[in-house]
Amino acid sequence: MAILMDESTARTPPVDLGGAHQGAALIADKIGIVFPARGPVVHEAEITGDDRMVWTSRGRLKGIRALEDISFSLRQGDRLAIVGRNGSGKTTLLQVLAGILSPVSGQLTTTGRVTSLININLGIQPEATGHRNITLRGLAAGYSHKAIEAKRAEIMEFSELGEFLDLPLEAYSSGMRMRLTFSIATAFEPEILILDEWLSAGDVSFKKKATGRMREFVSKAGILVLASHSRKLIQDNCDTAIWLDNGRIREFGPAEQVVNAYEADQKQTKDDPGTLAGAA
Ligand SMILES: Nc1ncnc2c1ncn2[C@@H]1O[C@H](COP(=O)(O)OP(=O)(O)OP(=O)(O)O)[C@@H](O)[C@H]1O
């Protein structure tokens, strides 16, 4: 069961990262992120009440506080959804959990390999062949040559790219590229899986089989963290949820309860970019 950490539990000793482990674990301890941002000097009276904005003493915008005091812990089997309005900090939190962003305060501790499908095109080399890209992506994700070779035939078959795998990606259509990157990204068993909405690729028939593969891939994850605007996606995949509001945890608990509270709050707001969509 995922645990939301308060003052008394937030100082849980970090998990041991060395040696074999019983299962995946992730501990976020008082994580904060401030993005540097420069703005014009404004008069004190013009400074907005939005406490995400960080100002210098001279009234110049210094940064945007995207996350503040984020603490929770996850262990093997936990499935966490992250909901929140546009700009509430979901993407930023995923990037911290994926190791793409380092927190300016607090600490993230993980046990197990972190697989992030936030941007599966990152690191793809257009001038290299499909086969070479399979190798490069596998190595970048921390897999051995042996592990990559064990998966190669399956990636080839699923991507349906045949002899195109011997050609550079520059010779692919955009759909073909997506099929390859999707097939690679979902080939290895994830321990800690970080997901921004559902991933799909290709034309209608490929999409159909991609949905099945994605479902299986997600179900194999030791830990899942999924940021989504889709109630159905959350219902189908997550048991707990965090509601982020202006970079802070507004509510944490059973997914159904948190999503209901979030939606009820959004209904009170006229301008409603945050309401969860019914379908995936
Ligand atoms: N590179 C950046 N530089 C400065 N500010 C940023 C940057 N990226 C995000 N922010 C700010 O951080 C805050 C959180 O943004 P984030 O993208 O995490 O929100 P989100 O919940 O994912 O939103 P959405 O639902 O629109 O994708 C916002 O106030 C945004 O303006």
The ligand as a Tripos MOL2 file, in Angstrom:
@<TRIPOS>MOLECULE
LIG
   31    33     1     0     0
SMALL
NO_CHARGES

@<TRIPOS>ATOM
      1 N1         10.7040   24.6250  -18.1360 N.pl3     1 LIG1
      2 C1          9.9670   25.3680  -17.3250 C.ar      1 LIG1
      3 N2         10.3580   26.6360  -16.9930 N.ar      1 LIG1
      4 C2          9.6150   27.3950  -16.1530 C.ar      1 LIG1
      5 N3          8.4460   26.9850  -15.5980 N.ar      1 LIG1
      6 C3          8.0160   25.7520  -15.9020 C.ar      1 LIG1
      7 C4          8.7320   24.8890  -16.7780 C.ar      1 LIG1
      8 N4          8.0370   23.7150  -16.8810 N.ar      1 LIG1
      9 C5          6.9530   23.8570  -16.1020 C.ar      1 LIG1
     10 N5          6.9290   25.0680  -15.5060 N.ar      1 LIG1
     11 C6          5.9260   25.5610  -14.5470 C.3       1 LIG1
     12 O1          5.7890   24.5720  -13.5510 O.3       1 LIG1
     13 C7          4.4300   24.4150  -13.1740 C.3       1 LIG1
     14 C8          4.0300   22.9520  -13.3110 C.3       1 LIG1
     15 O2          4.0610   22.5760  -14.6880 O.3       1 LIG1
     16 P1          3.7750   21.0840  -15.1570 P.3       1 LIG1
     17 O3          4.1250   21.0090  -16.6060 O.co2     1 LIG1
     18 O4          4.4540   20.1470  -14.2390 O.co2     1 LIG1
     19 O5          2.2030   20.9820  -14.9470 O.3       1 LIG1
     20 P2          1.1910   19.8180  -15.3820 P.3       1 LIG1
     21 O6          0.3630   19.5240  -14.1750 O.co2     1 LIG1
     22 O7          1.9170   18.7030  -16.0070 O.co2     1 LIG1
     23 O8          0.2920   20.5630  -16.4500 O.3       1 LIG1
     24 P3         -0.5010   19.9910  -17.7500 P.3       1 LIG1
     25 O9         -1.7100   19.2460  -17.2450 O.co2     1 LIG1
     26 O10        -0.8790   21.2600  -18.4410 O.co2     1 LIG1
     27 O11         0.4570   19.1580  -18.5510 O.co2     1 LIG1
     28 C9          3.6240   25.3750  -14.0350 C.3       1 LIG1
     29 O12         3.3740   26.5360  -13.2540 O.3       1 LIG1
     30 C10         4.5550   25.7380  -15.1880 C.3       1 LIG1
     31 O13         4.3520   27.0970  -15.5480 O.3       1 LIG1
@<TRIPOS>BOND
     1     1     2 1
     2     2     3 ar
     3     2     7 ar
     4     3     4 ar
     5     4     5 ar
     6     5     6 ar
     7     6     7 ar
     8     6    10 ar
     9     7     8 ar
    10     8     9 ar
    11     9    10 ar
    12    10    11 1
    13    11    12 1
    14    11    30 1
    15    12    13 1
    16    13    14 1
    17    13    28 1
    18    14    15 1
    19    15    16 1
    20    16    17 2
    21    16    18 1
    22    16    19 1
    23    19    20 1
    24    20    21 2
    25    20    22 1
    26    20    23 1
    27    23    24 1
    28    24    25 2
    29    24    26 1
    30    24    27 1
    31    28    29 1
    32    28    30 1
    33    30    31 1
@<TRIPOS>SUBSTRUCTURE
     1 LIG1         1 GROUP 0 **** ****
